[in-house]
Amino acid sequence: MNFQSTLNWIKETPIAHRGLHNTTDKPENSFSAFDAALKNNLPIEIDLQITSDNKLIVFHDDNFLRMVGFDKQVNQVTSQEIRKFQLVNTSEKIPFFLEFLEYINGRVPILIEIKNFARPGKFEEIVIENLSNYQGQFALQSFNPLTVRWLKINKPEIPRGQISSKFREMPVPLHYKYMLRNLTLNFSAKPHFINYNIDDLPYLPVELYRNYGIPILAWTIKTESQLAKAKDLADNFVFEQIPLEKILG
């Protein structure tokens, strides 16, 4: 596979974070937010969580409290229960990944975050199974370098990316934080792109990857100052809540 051509889209058009959502009638990771991105021909970034019965949903948080008002972990709830939930003061349902794929149907590229912070295996296998018949452009990414390495070993033909930041607030041992922020496990995971926190750029390890021709994304652009910074320090960016005329201008 020619990854340079396969990943052209990841450098060309700003990517709508959890769809083109807003604070009123288009919740993040909802079909209305995806529809808004589709109407503007924008690639879409989504998050995947796994239910207690091993179904994938398009949902960011580990817990339903913020987006649904139900204080329970995603991996403790069945898919049948989730079908009854509605997103933050709307009638919007939580999308299942297979429903999302059917809806997008290759119309825009999708950037898929695998939210697995445990050892990789079953979660990643289900992601790959769900994508097995999908014909559109997509790439997989994760904060977990072990997930990125799993993808390299088991599905090397799929574009994969490493998400990272300096993890200032992350309650983990310093040596682990050091490895994550400096991308030291990339030697074995070999990601095709890096997606780094805009607030932590510029950063020398990221600059080195860019100098070697690895595409650099910046997350998540929410202000005009971050936008200007991302245009200078990254090849593309993931954004939300900024007027499109500023993003695409």
N, C-alpha and C positions, 0 to 999 in steps of 0.2 A: 504494500500500500504506500502511495506517495503522500506522506503526512503533510508536506508543504501545501499541496493542493487541497487535501482533505480539510485542513485547518484554516484555509484562507478566510472563511466566514468569521472565525473567532477574532480576527484582527480588523475586519472591515466595517462592522456596524455595531454601535453601542448596544448592550444587552440589557433587556428589561428585567430588573431584579424581582423575582417572584411574580412575573407578569407586570403589565403597566397598571399598577394598582393605585388607589387613592385612599383617603381617610373617610370617605362617605359611603359610596355605593359599590365600590370595586375592591373587596378585600384582597390582601396578598394571597397568592397561590389559589386563586379562584377562577372559574371559567369566565367571568366577566373581565377580570384582569388579563387573562390570556387573550380574550377576544379583542380587547383594546390594543394589545401588542400586535396581534395579527393584522388589524386594520391599518396599522402603521408600518407593517412589514419589518418588525423588530424581532431579532432572536430573543428567546425567553430563557431565563434562568429559573430553575425549580429546585426544591428540596425533596428528598425521599426519606420517609420513616416507615418502619415495619410494624404491623399489628401483632397481637398475640396469636392470631391464626395465620401468620406469615403472608399477609397481603400488603402490598405497597401502596401508601397514600402519598399525595403531594401535599406536604405539610412541613413547616420549618421546626417548630418547637418540639421538645421531648414530652411536654405536658400540654394538655388541652386548655388550660386555664385562661391564658391570654386571648386566644382566638375563638374559644367556644364558651368559656365560663364554666368548664367542667374540670375539677381538680383531680386529674388522674393521668398517669403516664401513658403514652401512646402504646407502648409494648405490653400494656396490661389490659387493653381493650380490644374486643373483637371487631371484625369488619362489619358485622351486622349492626352492632351498636353505633359504629361511626356513621353509618348511612343515615342515622336519625339526627345527627348533629347539624347545626347551622352556624355559619361563620359570622361573628360579631355584628349583631343587629341587622342582619340581612337574611334572605331566604336561601342564600348560597350554600351548597353542600360541599363537603371536603371531597376533592377529586381523587379517585383511585388512579394509579399510574396507567393502567391499561386503558381506562376511559380517556385520560389525558392524551395518550399517544394516538388513540383513534380520532380524537377531536383535532389535534394539530395536523396529523396526516401529512407530514413533510412540508407543510406550507412555509414554515420558518425553521431555522436551526434551533436546537435546544441544548442548553448547558445544564447537566444533571448532577446535583450534589448528592452523594451517598452519605447519609448522616449515620455512619456506623463508627463508634469510638471503641468498640470491642475488637476482638480478633476477627479478621475477615473469614468469610466462608459462606454460610447459608444465605445471609443477606445479599451478598454480591452475586451469588448464583441465581437468586430469584430476579435480581435486576437484569442480568444477562438473559435469562429465560423470557422475561417480559419484553425485551428488546429484540428477540430473535427474528421476528418477522417485520420489524419496523424498517421502512424504506427511506425515511428522511435523514437529514444531517443531524448528528448529535455528538456530544463529547461528555465523558464522565469525569467527575472531579471529587476530591475529598480532602478534608483536613487530616485524615488518618493516613500516614505514609504507608502503613501496612496494607491498607485497602488499595492504594495506588500500585504497590508492589504486586498484590494479588492480581490486579488487572493486567499488569505487564506479563506475569507468568501464564495466566489462564486465557486472556483475551488480548494478546499483544496488538492485534489489528484495530482495536478500538482506541480512538484518541483519548488520552487520559491526562488529567492535570492535578497539580498539587496546590491546594489552598493553604495559605499561611499568613502569619502576622508575627509581631514580637511577643504576643501572649502575656502582656504585662499583668493582667488580672487573673491569669489562669492558675488555679491552686494545684500545681504539680511541682515535683522536684526540679531544681534549677538545671540539672544536667539534661533532663527531658525537654524543658523549655528551650534550652540552648540548641538542642538537635532540631527541634521544630522550627524555630525562628531562622536558623541558618541553613535549613534545607539539607542537612547533612545525610539524610537517608535517600536523597535523590540518586546517589550512585547506584543503588540497587533497584529503585522504583522506576528510574528513567522517565519522568513525566515529559509529555510533549509540550506542555505549557505550564506557566506558574500564574496563580491568581493571588495577589498579595494585598494586604490592607493598605489603602491609600494613605492613611494617617501614619504609616510606618515607612513610607517612601520619602526620599531616596534611601536605599540600603544596599551596601556593597555586594552581598551575595546575589541579590536580585539583578543588579546592574551587570554582574559578570555573566549571568545566564542570558540576559538580553544581548550582550556583546557576542555571545556564541550563537545567536540567531534563534533562541528559544522565545516564543511569544510570551509577553508579560501582560496580564490583565490586572486591573486595580479594582478593589471592592471597598465599600459600596459608595458611589458618588452621590452625595445628597445636597451639596452646596456648590455655588459657582467657583469658589476658591479651590475646592477639591477637583472640580471639573478642569480648571486650568492646569492644576498640578498633574492630573492624570494624562492630559493630552501631551504633556512634556515628558513624563517619566514612564509611561506605559504604551503598549501598542493598541490597547482598547480598554474598555472599562464596563463594569456592571453598575447600573444607576437606578435611582428611584426618586420620585417627588421633585423632579426638575422639569420645567417646561420644555417640551420637545423642540421648540425653535432654538433654544440654547444648546440642547444636546446635538442636534443635527445641523446646526448652523455653521 
